Amino acid sequence: MKGLTYKRCACRSPETGKQLGKSCPKLPNKNHGVWVCRQELPTREDGTRRTFRRTGYANKTDAQEDLDRVRALLTIPEKSDAEGRRRIGDLLESVSASKEEIPGYEETKRRFGTGQSLTTHATVGEWLEQWLAGKKALRKSGQTRYDVDIRCHLVPRIGHIRLDRLTVPHLDAMFEGIAETNVEIVDANLLRRTALDELKLIPWKGTENRRRRKAMKETIEAMPPFRRVTGPASQQHIRATLRAALNTAIGRGMITFNAASYVELAPAKRPKAMVWEEHIVEEWLRTGEKPSPVMVWTPEQAGQFLDFLADTGDRLYGLFHLITFRGLRRGEACGVRWTDRNRRIRSLTIATQLVQDGWNVVESAPKTDSGERTITLDEYTDEVLEEHRIKQDAERLEWGEAWQSTGRMFTRENGEFIHPGWLSDYFERLVELAGLPPIRLHDLRHVAASLMLAAKVDVKIVSETLGHSDTRITRETYQSIMPQVAAEAAEATAAMVPRGASRRPAPEPPAEPAAAQVEPDGLTMGSHQGAKIIAFPSRRINV
């Protein structure tokens, strides 16, 4: 197709007032006029002609370079590809009109080959919305987490940037902005907390005091609400969300570089689980501070909690017993159905869960594919569930037609499903009433895993019982070493090295074995290494 470069100026004819263009007699002067490149383009869809024209070049060489770039782009589609030639023509017509830089050959060829639009460029925000909409296999909880990352962090800070121009410095600036916002949140929370503490100190009685309380309440209402900072773990998840979206964009040929893969962030360390040993409990009672966000009960404390529920006749005793010994997740315990239980072989299939979305509750498959599992029940746990079923049948008869038949194993008094958020709050109240050091409901999974591992259950079986996809997750996340197990390991290690008799400390005389005693309820009780051991009867069902 025809194309050329030429020189022209804006001088006008004294007679007609029209521009002289290429006919100006001063054009041979090196410093007069500018160079122009012009290239005929493929016709539009309606058959009309169009050209690429760009002016303002200081010399012929620059004009010829751009003309060569335009001609190179025209060679991308085959001569017989009329639609492809029109797409390239649309691109060059758009670049000519907008005076944008002529796109590179390789980038245009890649976009052309992958069927992308050549005339429009998606922003980061537009692509993230498109990417999330295409994630059809996501569970509700996963989709919500992605949506929070995109809506609250990525779109407000980098959503306006063209996707193909996103760089590492853009992301560095985004995370620096998040850090600055964290400082603002901490300061605002401190001011609000200080104001609330001051309000508590103002007496209720007296006109002046009522006026001061009213003024303080108005001040507090004008303050921003309490907010959570975006910690290292959340920042890592934000980067992972963006990295996944950009990887998909690379796979579709939209970009060639994933900036999120090269951003350095502070590592998000998992809090170390700690056992509520006696000296730690004493320190907590003195200061009121938990040494770690993740705390685990000792076997004695777990038994004390279950005994408290049994003694008080708590109707959800079976639920907490099941979590303590089999390590169900909160949503799995709320969602398990009677049809999932096989009493003949004493097994329980985990096939569904109730998850919290805001305050709404939705039913979904377990957290991961490995979360869909069948766990074996010990004889005593199976009897606890049978006793719970009998009590639930009695509640169904009592409520009559008002009973809501959900088929759930654990329900409210009228048969409604249990809200996961309510269950967590209820558990915290029970822990306080039992007089035990605080743990989260999820920490009962730590207790279950620690008990199984302390009992020398194979880690593979523990992993499958908890619904983990890899045994490393079990060992690294849920294995809290019980004091007795750690002591036994230390003694076993020391015993491996032979030493002379004179260099070994004199052994302590063996303790007298504790005599078994019979409790009023007929249970045989003894002790082992300071732990209370109860021989449970074969059945504890009131018929």
Backbone hydrogen bonds, N-H to C=O, Kabsch-Sander energy under -0.5 kcal/mol:
donor,donor_aa,acceptor,acceptor_aa,energy
4,L,38,R,-2.6
6,Y,36,V,-2.2
8,R,34,V,-2.6
9,C,21,G,-0.7
13,S,18,K,-3.1
17,G,13,S,-2.3
20,L,11,C,-3.7
21,G,9,C,-0.6
21,G,11,C,-0.6
23,S,20,L,-2.2
24,C,21,G,-0.9
27,L,24,C,-1.5
29,N,26,K,-1.9
32,H,29,N,-1.8
34,V,8,R,-3.0
35,W,57,Y,-2.7
36,V,6,Y,-3.3
37,C,54,R,-2.6
38,R,4,L,-2.7
39,Q,52,F,-2.8
40,E,2,K,-2.9
41,L,50,R,-2.4
44,R,48,T,-2.6
47,G,44,R,-1.8
50,R,41,L,-0.5
52,F,39,Q,-3.6
53,R,51,T,-0.5
54,R,37,C,-2.2
56,G,35,W,-0.6
57,Y,35,W,-2.0
63,A,59,N,-1.5
64,Q,60,K,-2.7
65,E,61,T,-2.1
66,D,62,D,-1.8
67,L,63,A,-2.0
68,D,64,Q,-2.5
69,R,65,E,-1.9
70,V,66,D,-2.2
71,R,67,L,-2.4
72,A,68,D,-2.2
73,L,69,R,-1.7
74,L,70,V,-1.5
75,T,71,R,-0.6
75,T,72,A,-1.0
76,I,73,L,-1.4
81,D,78,E,-1.4
82,A,80,S,-1.4
85,R,81,D,-2.3
86,R,82,A,-2.0
87,R,83,E,-1.9
88,I,84,G,-2.1
89,G,85,R,-2.2
90,D,86,R,-2.7
91,L,87,R,-2.1
92,L,88,I,-2.5
93,E,89,G,-2.5
94,S,90,D,-2.2
95,V,91,L,-2.4
96,S,92,L,-2.3
97,A,93,E,-2.1
98,S,94,S,-2.3
99,K,95,V,-1.2
100,E,95,V,-0.9
108,T,104,G,-2.1
109,K,105,Y,-2.7
110,R,106,E,-2.3
111,R,107,E,-2.5
112,F,108,T,-2.7
113,G,109,K,-2.5
114,T,110,R,-1.6
115,G,112,F,-1.1
116,Q,111,R,-2.2
124,V,161,I,-2.8
125,G,159,G,-2.1
127,W,123,T,-2.3
128,L,124,V,-2.5
129,E,125,G,-2.0
130,Q,126,E,-2.0
131,W,127,W,-3.2
132,L,128,L,-2.6
133,A,129,E,-2.1
134,G,130,Q,-1.1
135,K,132,L,-1.4
136,K,134,G,-1.8
138,L,135,K,-0.9
143,Q,139,R,-2.6
144,T,140,K,-2.3
145,R,141,S,-2.1
146,Y,142,G,-2.4
147,D,143,Q,-2.5
148,V,144,T,-2.3
149,D,145,R,-2.1
150,I,146,Y,-2.5
151,R,147,D,-3.2
152,C,148,V,-2.4
153,H,149,D,-1.2
154,L,149,D,-2.3
155,V,150,I,-2.8
157,R,153,H,-1.2
158,I,154,L,-3.0
159,G,154,L,-0.6
159,G,155,V,-1.5
161,I,158,I,-1.4
163,L,122,A,-2.8
165,R,162,R,-1.8
166,L,163,L,-1.2
171,L,167,T,-1.3
172,D,168,V,-2.6
173,A,169,P,-2.3
174,M,170,H,-1.6
175,F,171,L,-2.4
176,E,172,D,-2.0
177,G,173,A,-2.0
178,I,174,M,-2.0
179,A,175,F,-2.1
180,E,176,E,-2.1
181,T,177,G,-2.3
182,N,178,I,-2.1
183,V,179,A,-1.6
184,E,180,E,-1.8
185,I,181,T,-2.5
186,V,182,N,-2.5
187,D,183,V,-2.3
188,A,184,E,-2.6
189,N,185,I,-2.9
190,L,186,V,-2.1
191,L,187,D,-2.2
192,R,188,A,-2.3
193,R,189,N,-2.7
194,T,190,L,-2.5
195,A,191,L,-2.2
196,L,192,R,-2.3
197,D,193,R,-2.2
198,E,194,T,-2.2
199,L,195,A,-2.1
200,K,196,L,-1.8
201,L,197,D,-0.9
202,I,198,E,-0.6
202,I,199,L,-1.0
210,R,206,G,-2.3
211,R,207,T,-2.2
212,R,208,E,-2.4
213,R,209,N,-2.5
214,K,210,R,-2.2
215,A,211,R,-2.4
216,M,212,R,-2.4
217,K,213,R,-2.6
218,E,214,K,-2.2
219,T,215,A,-1.9
220,I,216,M,-2.4
221,E,217,K,-2.5
222,A,218,E,-1.4
223,M,219,T,-0.7
223,M,220,I,-0.9
231,G,229,V,-1.2
235,Q,231,G,-2.4
236,Q,232,P,-2.3
237,H,233,A,-1.8
238,I,234,S,-2.3
239,R,235,Q,-2.3
240,A,236,Q,-2.2
241,T,237,H,-2.4
242,L,238,I,-2.2
243,R,239,R,-2.9
244,A,240,A,-2.3
245,A,241,T,-2.0
246,L,242,L,-2.6
247,N,243,R,-2.2
248,T,244,A,-1.7
249,A,245,A,-1.8
250,I,246,L,-2.3
251,G,247,N,-2.3
252,R,248,T,-1.5
253,G,250,I,-1.6
254,M,249,A,-2.5
255,I,249,A,-0.8
259,A,257,F,-0.8
261,S,258,N,-1.2
262,Y,259,A,-1.6
263,V,260,A,-0.9
265,L,263,V,-0.5
269,K,267,P,-0.9
274,M,294,V,-1.9
276,W,296,V,-2.7
277,E,275,V,-2.5
281,V,277,E,-2.5
282,E,278,E,-2.2
283,E,279,H,-1.8
284,W,280,I,-2.3
285,L,281,V,-2.5
286,R,282,E,-1.5
287,T,283,E,-2.5
288,G,284,W,-3.0
295,M,293,P,-0.6
296,V,274,M,-2.8
302,A,298,T,-2.5
303,G,299,P,-2.4
304,Q,300,E,-2.2
305,F,301,Q,-2.1
306,L,302,A,-2.2
307,D,303,G,-2.6
308,F,304,Q,-2.1
309,L,305,F,-2.0
310,A,306,L,-2.4
311,D,307,D,-3.0
312,T,308,F,-2.0
313,G,309,L,-0.7
313,G,310,A,-0.6
314,D,309,L,-2.2
317,Y,314,D,-1.5
320,F,316,L,-1.9
321,H,317,Y,-2.4
322,L,318,G,-2.2
323,I,319,L,-2.2
324,T,320,F,-2.4
325,F,321,H,-2.0
326,R,322,L,-2.5
327,G,323,I,-1.8
333,A,329,R,-2.4
334,C,330,R,-1.9
335,G,331,G,-1.7
336,V,332,E,-1.6
338,W,407,G,-1.9
340,D,337,R,-1.2
341,R,338,W,-1.6
342,N,347,S,-2.6
343,R,341,R,-0.6
346,R,342,N,-0.5
347,S,342,N,-2.1
348,L,375,I,-2.5
349,T,340,D,-2.7
350,I,348,L,-0.5
350,I,373,R,-3.5
351,A,349,T,-0.9
353,Q,364,S,-2.3
354,L,331,G,-2.0
355,V,353,Q,-0.6
355,V,362,V,-2.8
357,D,355,V,-0.5
357,D,360,N,-3.3
358,G,356,Q,-0.5
359,W,357,D,-0.7
360,N,357,D,-1.8
362,V,355,V,-2.4
364,S,353,Q,-2.5
371,G,368,T,-0.8
372,E,368,T,-0.5
372,E,369,D,-1.3
373,R,350,I,-1.0
373,R,371,G,-1.0
375,I,348,L,-2.9
377,L,346,R,-2.8
382,D,378,D,-2.3
383,E,379,E,-1.8
384,V,380,Y,-2.2
385,L,381,T,-2.2
386,E,382,D,-1.9
387,E,383,E,-2.4
388,H,384,V,-2.1
389,R,385,L,-2.3
390,I,386,E,-2.0
391,K,387,E,-1.9
392,Q,388,H,-2.4
393,D,389,R,-2.3
394,A,390,I,-1.7
395,E,391,K,-1.9
396,R,392,Q,-2.3
397,L,393,D,-2.0
398,E,394,A,-2.0
399,W,395,E,-2.3
400,G,396,R,-1.6
402,A,399,W,-1.8
403,W,400,G,-1.5
404,Q,414,N,-3.1
405,S,403,W,-0.7
406,T,404,Q,-1.3
409,M,336,V,-2.8
410,F,336,V,-0.5
412,R,416,E,-2.7
415,G,412,R,-1.9
418,I,410,F,-0.6
423,L,419,H,-2.3
424,S,420,P,-1.8
425,D,421,G,-1.8
426,Y,422,W,-2.7
427,F,423,L,-2.5
428,E,424,S,-1.9
429,R,425,D,-1.7
430,L,426,Y,-2.2
431,V,427,F,-2.4
432,E,428,E,-1.8
433,L,429,R,-2.4
434,A,430,L,-2.1
435,G,432,E,-1.2
436,L,431,V,-2.0
443,D,440,R,-0.6
444,L,441,L,-1.7
445,R,442,H,-1.7
446,H,442,H,-0.6
447,V,443,D,-2.0
448,A,444,L,-2.6
449,A,445,R,-2.8
450,S,446,H,-2.9
451,L,447,V,-2.7
452,M,448,A,-2.2
453,L,449,A,-2.6
454,A,450,S,-2.6
455,A,451,L,-1.7
456,K,453,L,-1.6
457,V,452,M,-2.5
461,I,458,D,-0.5
462,V,458,D,-2.1
463,S,459,V,-2.6
464,E,460,K,-2.2
465,T,461,I,-2.4
466,L,462,V,-2.2
467,G,463,S,-1.1
468,H,463,S,-2.7
473,I,470,D,-0.8
474,T,470,D,-1.0
475,R,471,T,-2.4
476,E,472,R,-3.0
477,T,473,I,-2.2
478,Y,473,I,-0.7
478,Y,474,T,-1.2
479,Q,474,T,-0.9
480,S,478,Y,-1.1
481,I,479,Q,-0.6
486,A,482,M,-2.4
487,A,483,P,-2.4
488,E,484,Q,-2.3
489,A,485,V,-2.2
490,A,486,A,-2.2
491,E,487,A,-2.4
492,A,488,E,-2.3
493,T,489,A,-2.0
494,A,490,A,-2.3
495,A,491,E,-2.0
496,M,492,A,-0.5
496,M,493,T,-1.2
497,V,494,A,-1.2
503,R,500,G,-1.1
504,R,500,G,-0.6
504,R,501,A,-0.9
517,Q,525,M,-2.3
519,E,517,Q,-0.6
519,E,523,L,-2.3
522,G,519,E,-2.3
524,T,535,A,-0.5
525,M,517,Q,-2.4
526,G,533,I,-1.9
528,H,531,A,-1.9
531,A,528,H,-2.2
533,I,526,G,-1.9
533,I,531,A,-0.6
534,I,532,K,-0.5
535,A,524,T,-2.1
536,F,534,I,-1.0
542,N,540,R,-0.5
543,V,541,I,-0.9
